[in-house]
Amino acid sequence: MEDRLPNDVTIRDIINTLRGPDEYLRRVIGNMTEVQSDLRSRQVITPQSTVFVRIGTTGEGKAPNYRIEPNPEDWLHLALAVDFVHRPDSDAQEALEAHYVAFRGVGHKRAGDWKRGELKEENWSSGRMTWDEVRELRGCLRGYKRRR
């Protein structure tokens, strides 16, 4: 039977399971920064918006794959940006999914060769973390005190 993480797991929950947690977080932060910048430059999200990271739930949590996506509060803006209203359901969903970016947990490269089944919603945690939360987690891991 395949190992699975809880459906609502976040990186914070598996920090002690990660292989090389500081490097993993560094690479996630870098990819989140890149995706957020790209979405902002294409005006898919507003300049004030942020992105979230969700991890894959298959495996043991040593180097989980992850996907970076727009803030759920931006769905209306995003739906309008891809003309959600005037597309058949499957086309609209594909257009929305084009704004998600999945990465391999080992190597942190974009996962362009994945089959559609691997990207199914059920394989991703419902738990999310913002860029700030991931940075704060890395700071705690490195022994930095949180600013007040």
Rosetta constraint file for C-alpha pairs under 8 A:
AtomPair CA 2 CA 58 HARMONIC 7.28 0.50
AtomPair CA 2 CA 59 HARMONIC 7.05 0.50
AtomPair CA 3 CA 58 HARMONIC 5.99 0.50
AtomPair CA 3 CA 59 HARMONIC 4.83 0.50
AtomPair CA 3 CA 60 HARMONIC 5.97 0.50
AtomPair CA 4 CA 57 HARMONIC 5.38 0.50
AtomPair CA 4 CA 58 HARMONIC 4.54 0.50
AtomPair CA 4 CA 59 HARMONIC 5.39 0.50
AtomPair CA 4 CA 60 HARMONIC 6.63 0.50
AtomPair CA 5 CA 9 HARMONIC 6.74 0.50
AtomPair CA 5 CA 57 HARMONIC 4.71 0.50
AtomPair CA 5 CA 58 HARMONIC 6.23 0.50
AtomPair CA 5 CA 59 HARMONIC 6.86 0.50
AtomPair CA 5 CA 60 HARMONIC 6.68 0.50
AtomPair CA 5 CA 61 HARMONIC 7.08 0.50
AtomPair CA 6 CA 57 HARMONIC 6.75 0.50
AtomPair CA 6 CA 125 HARMONIC 7.49 0.50
AtomPair CA 7 CA 57 HARMONIC 6.62 0.50
AtomPair CA 7 CA 124 HARMONIC 7.41 0.50
AtomPair CA 7 CA 125 HARMONIC 4.90 0.50
AtomPair CA 7 CA 126 HARMONIC 6.04 0.50
AtomPair CA 7 CA 127 HARMONIC 7.46 0.50
AtomPair CA 8 CA 125 HARMONIC 5.10 0.50
AtomPair CA 8 CA 126 HARMONIC 4.77 0.50
AtomPair CA 8 CA 127 HARMONIC 4.40 0.50
AtomPair CA 9 CA 13 HARMONIC 6.07 0.50
AtomPair CA 9 CA 14 HARMONIC 7.70 0.50
AtomPair CA 9 CA 55 HARMONIC 7.54 0.50
AtomPair CA 9 CA 57 HARMONIC 7.65 0.50
AtomPair CA 9 CA 125 HARMONIC 5.79 0.50
AtomPair CA 9 CA 126 HARMONIC 7.21 0.50
AtomPair CA 9 CA 127 HARMONIC 5.38 0.50
AtomPair CA 10 CA 14 HARMONIC 6.98 0.50
AtomPair CA 10 CA 54 HARMONIC 6.76 0.50
AtomPair CA 10 CA 55 HARMONIC 6.57 0.50
AtomPair CA 10 CA 125 HARMONIC 7.22 0.50
AtomPair CA 10 CA 127 HARMONIC 5.30 0.50
AtomPair CA 10 CA 128 HARMONIC 6.13 0.50
AtomPair CA 10 CA 129 HARMONIC 6.87 0.50
AtomPair CA 11 CA 15 HARMONIC 5.96 0.50
AtomPair CA 11 CA 55 HARMONIC 7.05 0.50
AtomPair CA 11 CA 129 HARMONIC 7.72 0.50
AtomPair CA 11 CA 134 HARMONIC 7.97 0.50
AtomPair CA 12 CA 137 HARMONIC 6.98 0.50
AtomPair CA 14 CA 18 HARMONIC 6.32 0.50
AtomPair CA 14 CA 61 HARMONIC 6.29 0.50
AtomPair CA 15 CA 21 HARMONIC 6.35 0.50
AtomPair CA 16 CA 21 HARMONIC 7.62 0.50
AtomPair CA 17 CA 60 HARMONIC 7.97 0.50
AtomPair CA 17 CA 61 HARMONIC 6.08 0.50
AtomPair CA 17 CA 62 HARMONIC 5.48 0.50
AtomPair CA 18 CA 24 HARMONIC 7.75 0.50
AtomPair CA 18 CA 61 HARMONIC 6.14 0.50
AtomPair CA 18 CA 62 HARMONIC 4.16 0.50
AtomPair CA 18 CA 63 HARMONIC 5.82 0.50
AtomPair CA 19 CA 24 HARMONIC 7.81 0.50
AtomPair CA 19 CA 62 HARMONIC 5.12 0.50
AtomPair CA 19 CA 63 HARMONIC 6.25 0.50
AtomPair CA 20 CA 24 HARMONIC 6.11 0.50
AtomPair CA 21 CA 25 HARMONIC 6.05 0.50
AtomPair CA 22 CA 26 HARMONIC 6.12 0.50
AtomPair CA 22 CA 138 HARMONIC 6.42 0.50
AtomPair CA 22 CA 141 HARMONIC 7.21 0.50
AtomPair CA 22 CA 142 HARMONIC 7.74 0.50
AtomPair CA 23 CA 27 HARMONIC 6.17 0.50
AtomPair CA 24 CA 28 HARMONIC 6.23 0.50
AtomPair CA 24 CA 63 HARMONIC 7.56 0.50
AtomPair CA 24 CA 105 HARMONIC 7.76 0.50
AtomPair CA 25 CA 29 HARMONIC 6.04 0.50
AtomPair CA 25 CA 134 HARMONIC 6.96 0.50
AtomPair CA 25 CA 135 HARMONIC 7.75 0.50
AtomPair CA 25 CA 138 HARMONIC 6.26 0.50
AtomPair CA 26 CA 30 HARMONIC 6.24 0.50
AtomPair CA 26 CA 138 HARMONIC 7.61 0.50
AtomPair CA 27 CA 31 HARMONIC 6.19 0.50
AtomPair CA 27 CA 108 HARMONIC 6.65 0.50
AtomPair CA 28 CA 32 HARMONIC 6.03 0.50
AtomPair CA 28 CA 108 HARMONIC 7.53 0.50
AtomPair CA 29 CA 33 HARMONIC 6.11 0.50
AtomPair CA 29 CA 131 HARMONIC 6.56 0.50
AtomPair CA 29 CA 134 HARMONIC 6.86 0.50
AtomPair CA 29 CA 135 HARMONIC 6.90 0.50
AtomPair CA 30 CA 34 HARMONIC 6.32 0.50
AtomPair CA 31 CA 35 HARMONIC 6.11 0.50
AtomPair CA 32 CA 36 HARMONIC 5.95 0.50
AtomPair CA 32 CA 51 HARMONIC 6.91 0.50
AtomPair CA 32 CA 52 HARMONIC 7.74 0.50
AtomPair CA 32 CA 53 HARMONIC 7.50 0.50
AtomPair CA 32 CA 68 HARMONIC 6.45 0.50
AtomPair CA 32 CA 131 HARMONIC 6.65 0.50
AtomPair CA 33 CA 37 HARMONIC 6.10 0.50
AtomPair CA 33 CA 131 HARMONIC 7.70 0.50
AtomPair CA 34 CA 38 HARMONIC 6.18 0.50
AtomPair CA 35 CA 39 HARMONIC 6.12 0.50
AtomPair CA 35 CA 51 HARMONIC 7.88 0.50
AtomPair CA 35 CA 68 HARMONIC 7.26 0.50
AtomPair CA 35 CA 101 HARMONIC 7.51 0.50
AtomPair CA 36 CA 40 HARMONIC 6.12 0.50
AtomPair CA 36 CA 50 HARMONIC 6.58 0.50
AtomPair CA 36 CA 51 HARMONIC 5.94 0.50
AtomPair CA 36 CA 70 HARMONIC 7.91 0.50
AtomPair CA 37 CA 41 HARMONIC 6.08 0.50
AtomPair CA 38 CA 42 HARMONIC 6.25 0.50
AtomPair CA 39 CA 43 HARMONIC 6.10 0.50
AtomPair CA 39 CA 44 HARMONIC 5.14 0.50
AtomPair CA 39 CA 45 HARMONIC 5.81 0.50
AtomPair CA 39 CA 99 HARMONIC 7.58 0.50
AtomPair CA 40 CA 44 HARMONIC 5.97 0.50
AtomPair CA 40 CA 45 HARMONIC 5.24 0.50
AtomPair CA 40 CA 46 HARMONIC 6.08 0.50
AtomPair CA 40 CA 47 HARMONIC 5.93 0.50
AtomPair CA 44 CA 77 HARMONIC 7.46 0.50
AtomPair CA 44 CA 78 HARMONIC 5.86 0.50
AtomPair CA 44 CA 81 HARMONIC 6.36 0.50
AtomPair CA 45 CA 49 HARMONIC 5.99 0.50
AtomPair CA 45 CA 50 HARMONIC 7.97 0.50
AtomPair CA 45 CA 70 HARMONIC 7.17 0.50
AtomPair CA 45 CA 74 HARMONIC 6.71 0.50
AtomPair CA 45 CA 77 HARMONIC 7.13 0.50
AtomPair CA 45 CA 78 HARMONIC 6.81 0.50
AtomPair CA 49 CA 70 HARMONIC 7.88 0.50
AtomPair CA 49 CA 71 HARMONIC 6.90 0.50
AtomPair CA 49 CA 74 HARMONIC 7.52 0.50
AtomPair CA 50 CA 70 HARMONIC 6.67 0.50
AtomPair CA 50 CA 71 HARMONIC 5.97 0.50
AtomPair CA 50 CA 130 HARMONIC 7.09 0.50
AtomPair CA 50 CA 131 HARMONIC 7.27 0.50
AtomPair CA 51 CA 68 HARMONIC 6.57 0.50
AtomPair CA 51 CA 69 HARMONIC 5.52 0.50
AtomPair CA 51 CA 70 HARMONIC 4.59 0.50
AtomPair CA 51 CA 71 HARMONIC 5.21 0.50
AtomPair CA 51 CA 130 HARMONIC 6.15 0.50
AtomPair CA 51 CA 131 HARMONIC 6.71 0.50
AtomPair CA 52 CA 68 HARMONIC 5.62 0.50
AtomPair CA 52 CA 69 HARMONIC 5.45 0.50
AtomPair CA 52 CA 70 HARMONIC 6.21 0.50
AtomPair CA 52 CA 71 HARMONIC 6.04 0.50
AtomPair CA 52 CA 128 HARMONIC 5.89 0.50
AtomPair CA 52 CA 129 HARMONIC 5.34 0.50
AtomPair CA 52 CA 130 HARMONIC 4.62 0.50
AtomPair CA 52 CA 131 HARMONIC 6.61 0.50
AtomPair CA 53 CA 66 HARMONIC 6.63 0.50
AtomPair CA 53 CA 67 HARMONIC 5.66 0.50
AtomPair CA 53 CA 68 HARMONIC 4.53 0.50
AtomPair CA 53 CA 69 HARMONIC 6.49 0.50
AtomPair CA 53 CA 128 HARMONIC 5.57 0.50
AtomPair CA 53 CA 129 HARMONIC 5.40 0.50
AtomPair CA 53 CA 130 HARMONIC 6.51 0.50
AtomPair CA 53 CA 131 HARMONIC 7.76 0.50
AtomPair CA 54 CA 66 HARMONIC 5.57 0.50
AtomPair CA 54 CA 67 HARMONIC 5.42 0.50
AtomPair CA 54 CA 68 HARMONIC 6.53 0.50
AtomPair CA 54 CA 124 HARMONIC 6.49 0.50
AtomPair CA 54 CA 125 HARMONIC 5.80 0.50
AtomPair CA 54 CA 126 HARMONIC 7.08 0.50
AtomPair CA 54 CA 127 HARMONIC 6.31 0.50
AtomPair CA 54 CA 128 HARMONIC 5.04 0.50
AtomPair CA 54 CA 129 HARMONIC 6.90 0.50
AtomPair CA 55 CA 64 HARMONIC 6.14 0.50
AtomPair CA 55 CA 65 HARMONIC 5.84 0.50
AtomPair CA 55 CA 66 HARMONIC 4.14 0.50
AtomPair CA 55 CA 67 HARMONIC 6.31 0.50
AtomPair CA 55 CA 124 HARMONIC 5.82 0.50
AtomPair CA 55 CA 125 HARMONIC 5.67 0.50
AtomPair CA 56 CA 64 HARMONIC 5.78 0.50
AtomPair CA 56 CA 65 HARMONIC 5.27 0.50
AtomPair CA 56 CA 66 HARMONIC 5.60 0.50
AtomPair CA 56 CA 67 HARMONIC 7.77 0.50
AtomPair CA 56 CA 123 HARMONIC 5.70 0.50
AtomPair CA 56 CA 124 HARMONIC 4.43 0.50
AtomPair CA 56 CA 125 HARMONIC 5.97 0.50
AtomPair CA 57 CA 61 HARMONIC 7.83 0.50
AtomPair CA 57 CA 64 HARMONIC 7.56 0.50
AtomPair CA 57 CA 123 HARMONIC 5.56 0.50
AtomPair CA 57 CA 124 HARMONIC 5.53 0.50
AtomPair CA 57 CA 125 HARMONIC 5.85 0.50
AtomPair CA 58 CA 64 HARMONIC 7.73 0.50
AtomPair CA 58 CA 123 HARMONIC 6.63 0.50
AtomPair CA 59 CA 64 HARMONIC 7.13 0.50
AtomPair CA 60 CA 64 HARMONIC 7.81 0.50
AtomPair CA 63 CA 105 HARMONIC 4.73 0.50
AtomPair CA 63 CA 106 HARMONIC 5.92 0.50
AtomPair CA 64 CA 104 HARMONIC 7.32 0.50
AtomPair CA 64 CA 105 HARMONIC 4.71 0.50
AtomPair CA 64 CA 106 HARMONIC 7.66 0.50
AtomPair CA 65 CA 102 HARMONIC 7.34 0.50
AtomPair CA 65 CA 103 HARMONIC 5.75 0.50
AtomPair CA 65 CA 104 HARMONIC 4.55 0.50
AtomPair CA 65 CA 105 HARMONIC 4.04 0.50
AtomPair CA 65 CA 106 HARMONIC 7.51 0.50
AtomPair CA 66 CA 102 HARMONIC 5.71 0.50
AtomPair CA 66 CA 103 HARMONIC 5.39 0.50
AtomPair CA 66 CA 104 HARMONIC 6.62 0.50
AtomPair CA 66 CA 105 HARMONIC 6.51 0.50
AtomPair CA 66 CA 124 HARMONIC 7.92 0.50
AtomPair CA 67 CA 100 HARMONIC 6.59 0.50
AtomPair CA 67 CA 101 HARMONIC 5.41 0.50
AtomPair CA 67 CA 102 HARMONIC 4.02 0.50
AtomPair CA 67 CA 103 HARMONIC 5.97 0.50
AtomPair CA 68 CA 100 HARMONIC 5.75 0.50
AtomPair CA 68 CA 101 HARMONIC 5.27 0.50
AtomPair CA 68 CA 102 HARMONIC 6.33 0.50
AtomPair CA 69 CA 99 HARMONIC 6.58 0.50
AtomPair CA 69 CA 100 HARMONIC 4.65 0.50
AtomPair CA 69 CA 101 HARMONIC 6.59 0.50
AtomPair CA 70 CA 74 HARMONIC 6.67 0.50
AtomPair CA 70 CA 75 HARMONIC 7.80 0.50
AtomPair CA 70 CA 99 HARMONIC 7.35 0.50
AtomPair CA 70 CA 100 HARMONIC 7.31 0.50
AtomPair CA 71 CA 75 HARMONIC 7.41 0.50
AtomPair CA 74 CA 78 HARMONIC 5.95 0.50
AtomPair CA 75 CA 79 HARMONIC 5.74 0.50
AtomPair CA 76 CA 80 HARMONIC 6.20 0.50
AtomPair CA 77 CA 81 HARMONIC 6.15 0.50
AtomPair CA 78 CA 82 HARMONIC 6.40 0.50
AtomPair CA 78 CA 96 HARMONIC 7.40 0.50
AtomPair CA 79 CA 83 HARMONIC 6.11 0.50
AtomPair CA 79 CA 84 HARMONIC 4.91 0.50
AtomPair CA 79 CA 85 HARMONIC 7.65 0.50
AtomPair CA 79 CA 96 HARMONIC 7.17 0.50
AtomPair CA 80 CA 84 HARMONIC 5.88 0.50
AtomPair CA 80 CA 85 HARMONIC 7.44 0.50
AtomPair CA 82 CA 92 HARMONIC 7.31 0.50
AtomPair CA 82 CA 95 HARMONIC 6.30 0.50
AtomPair CA 82 CA 96 HARMONIC 7.08 0.50
AtomPair CA 83 CA 87 HARMONIC 6.83 0.50
AtomPair CA 83 CA 92 HARMONIC 7.66 0.50
AtomPair CA 84 CA 92 HARMONIC 5.24 0.50
AtomPair CA 87 CA 91 HARMONIC 5.96 0.50
AtomPair CA 87 CA 92 HARMONIC 5.52 0.50
AtomPair CA 88 CA 92 HARMONIC 6.20 0.50
AtomPair CA 89 CA 93 HARMONIC 6.16 0.50
AtomPair CA 90 CA 94 HARMONIC 6.17 0.50
AtomPair CA 91 CA 95 HARMONIC 6.15 0.50
AtomPair CA 92 CA 96 HARMONIC 6.21 0.50
AtomPair CA 93 CA 97 HARMONIC 6.07 0.50
AtomPair CA 94 CA 98 HARMONIC 6.21 0.50
AtomPair CA 95 CA 99 HARMONIC 7.36 0.50
AtomPair CA 96 CA 100 HARMONIC 7.50 0.50
AtomPair CA 101 CA 110 HARMONIC 7.05 0.50
AtomPair CA 101 CA 111 HARMONIC 7.81 0.50
AtomPair CA 102 CA 110 HARMONIC 5.89 0.50
AtomPair CA 102 CA 111 HARMONIC 5.50 0.50
AtomPair CA 102 CA 112 HARMONIC 7.92 0.50
AtomPair CA 103 CA 108 HARMONIC 5.51 0.50
AtomPair CA 103 CA 109 HARMONIC 5.39 0.50
AtomPair CA 103 CA 110 HARMONIC 4.40 0.50
AtomPair CA 103 CA 111 HARMONIC 4.99 0.50
AtomPair CA 104 CA 108 HARMONIC 4.95 0.50
AtomPair CA 104 CA 109 HARMONIC 5.62 0.50
AtomPair CA 104 CA 110 HARMONIC 6.46 0.50
AtomPair CA 104 CA 111 HARMONIC 5.93 0.50
AtomPair CA 114 CA 118 HARMONIC 6.27 0.50
AtomPair CA 114 CA 119 HARMONIC 7.31 0.50
AtomPair CA 115 CA 119 HARMONIC 7.08 0.50
AtomPair CA 116 CA 120 HARMONIC 6.72 0.50
AtomPair CA 118 CA 123 HARMONIC 6.97 0.50
AtomPair CA 119 CA 123 HARMONIC 6.78 0.50
AtomPair CA 119 CA 124 HARMONIC 7.84 0.50
AtomPair CA 120 CA 124 HARMONIC 7.42 0.50
AtomPair CA 129 CA 133 HARMONIC 5.84 0.50
AtomPair CA 129 CA 134 HARMONIC 6.45 0.50
AtomPair CA 130 CA 134 HARMONIC 6.30 0.50
AtomPair CA 131 CA 135 HARMONIC 6.20 0.50
AtomPair CA 132 CA 136 HARMONIC 6.05 0.50
AtomPair CA 133 CA 137 HARMONIC 6.10 0.50
AtomPair CA 134 CA 138 HARMONIC 6.26 0.50
AtomPair CA 135 CA 139 HARMONIC 6.19 0.50
AtomPair CA 136 CA 140 HARMONIC 6.22 0.50
AtomPair CA 136 CA 146 HARMONIC 7.46 0.50
AtomPair CA 137 CA 141 HARMONIC 6.18 0.50
AtomPair CA 138 CA 142 HARMONIC 6.25 0.50
AtomPair CA 139 CA 143 HARMONIC 6.20 0.50
AtomPair CA 139 CA 144 HARMONIC 5.04 0.50
AtomPair CA 139 CA 145 HARMONIC 7.41 0.50
AtomPair CA 139 CA 146 HARMONIC 7.88 0.50
AtomPair CA 140 CA 144 HARMONIC 5.34 0.50
AtomPair CA 140 CA 145 HARMONIC 6.77 0.50
AtomPair CA 140 CA 146 HARMONIC 7.70 0.50
